[in-house]
Amino acid sequence: MSDIPSLVRRMPWPESASRPVGTPIQPSVVYASPDPDTLDAQYEGRLQGYTYAREGHPNADVLARKIDSMEGVSGGLVLGSGMAAVAAVLMGVTRAGDHVLGGDQLYGRSLRLMREDLPRLGVATALADPTDLAAFEAAIRPETRLILLEVVSNPTLRVADIAGIAELARARGILLVIDNTFTTPRGFQPFAHGADVVIHSVTKILAGHSDATLGYVAARDPALMKAIYDFAVTTGMTPSPFDCWLAERGLYSFELRYDRSEANAEALAAHLAGLPGVRRVLYPTRSDHPDHNRAVGLLGARGGHMVSFEIEGGRAAANRLTRAAPNIAFAPTLGDIGTTLSHPASSSHRGLGAEGRAALGISEGFFRISVGVEDIALLCREFEAAIAASQT
Ligand SMILES: *Cc1c(COP(=O)(O)O)cnc(C)c1O
């Protein structure tokens, strides 16, 4: 007779007097409670205990508590993607008849949610330039319930008037939601600047290795957080425990990666600005940036890890540039540990059309760099060679 009663039953986990140093992964979908009274206590919040992974699981919570600590909040929630976080807020908090106002250079899918999906559900929306306080104020309506902003815009790296808009929102009781993906909690602290809700695409530099798709949302008001949580869980925006584990592992080195990427970005921006064929370089803390004063006031010396630049020569030159930089991934993402290059006219902003792009200053020679942690001398050499090749 075997000691194993049935292969169908779970084996007890081996005892160990020592504990694992690494974070365990817990993929279990369900959790068994000892009796119905205990289950009651769990559902009523008198006892902490997991029930079903869609409602929450340990790997998501471990990750959420770390991001909470960076954002100076408690009770944040990790979801299956950054867009899940944006959707959970916009759809979990508003009702038909409400109005939502957004910055006019939001992430592409956030713009789609504002333009297509919310109106379909009876929520009116408008977009306004968040660097122009008067224009933004003029777009507020009596029924405006929520304002969605990104601090630094993609790809022109314009800096929103967060202080001015936070004051407008506070005076009118409008919720201020800040997508802090570009700036990260190391570069900017939205809750200290009047935000009611903070969102992240954890997929980007927080996780940092382009191998996990996740989002995060936290609200200062627990009742608001409960509404967001209930909508997210009901609509199944649950993250995978494996992805949460990868992202939590990424966070151990987040501060090192961010600081190195940012220092590289600042140095690379300065280098690019001196190269022939480069029409302009955009980096928030550079003195020639259109929002330089606001950037310094809001971000201090933290210009972030994103740099944009424009070369002479249009699409043909752009094609030559990416081909001449085979070691820099030409890929429409950001926040990877290595440097990646994106071309908004053919990717994130292709839907705008040439006229819409021209209004934002995005030409065929416009590139956005997500700067990684490589040796800065190598990066400067590679970009210099690629830009020289683009101009031949
Ligand atoms: C990438 C991104 C998102 C969406 O995040 P996913 O994880 O890709 O769903 C939202 N906002 C910003 C600013 C982003 O860069």
The ligand as an SDF file (V2000), in Angstrom:
LIG
                    3D

 15 15  0  0  0  0  0  0  0  0999 V2000
    1.5320   51.5360  -22.6060 C   0  0  0  0  0  0  0  0  0  0  0  0
    0.6990   52.5910  -21.9680 C   0  0  0  0  0  0  0  0  0  0  0  0
   -0.6090   52.3250  -21.5640 C   0  0  0  0  0  0  0  0  0  0  0  0
   -1.2670   50.9680  -21.7740 C   0  0  0  0  0  0  0  0  0  0  0  0
   -0.6090   49.9670  -21.0660 O   0  0  0  0  0  0  0  0  0  0  0  0
   -0.6590   48.4080  -21.5210 P   0  0  0  0  0  0  0  0  0  0  0  0
    0.0270   47.7370  -20.3920 O   0  0  0  0  0  0  0  0  0  0  0  0
    0.0550   48.3220  -22.8270 O   0  0  0  0  0  0  0  0  0  0  0  0
   -2.0990   48.0660  -21.6460 O   0  0  0  0  0  0  0  0  0  0  0  0
   -1.3380   53.3300  -20.9490 C   0  0  0  0  0  0  0  0  0  0  0  0
   -0.8070   54.5650  -20.7630 N   0  0  0  0  0  0  0  0  0  0  0  0
    0.4550   54.8580  -21.1450 C   0  0  0  0  0  0  0  0  0  0  0  0
    0.9860   56.2160  -20.9060 C   0  0  0  0  0  0  0  0  0  0  0  0
    1.2500   53.8830  -21.7610 C   0  0  0  0  0  0  0  0  0  0  0  0
    2.4950   54.1800  -22.1430 O   0  0  0  0  0  0  0  0  0  0  0  0
  1  2  1  0
  2  3  1  0
  2 14  2  0
  3  4  1  0
  3 10  2  0
  4  5  1  0
  5  6  1  0
  6  7  2  0
  6  8  1  0
  6  9  1  0
 10 11  1  0
 11 12  2  0
 12 13  1  0
 12 14  1  0
 14 15  1  0
M  END
$$$$
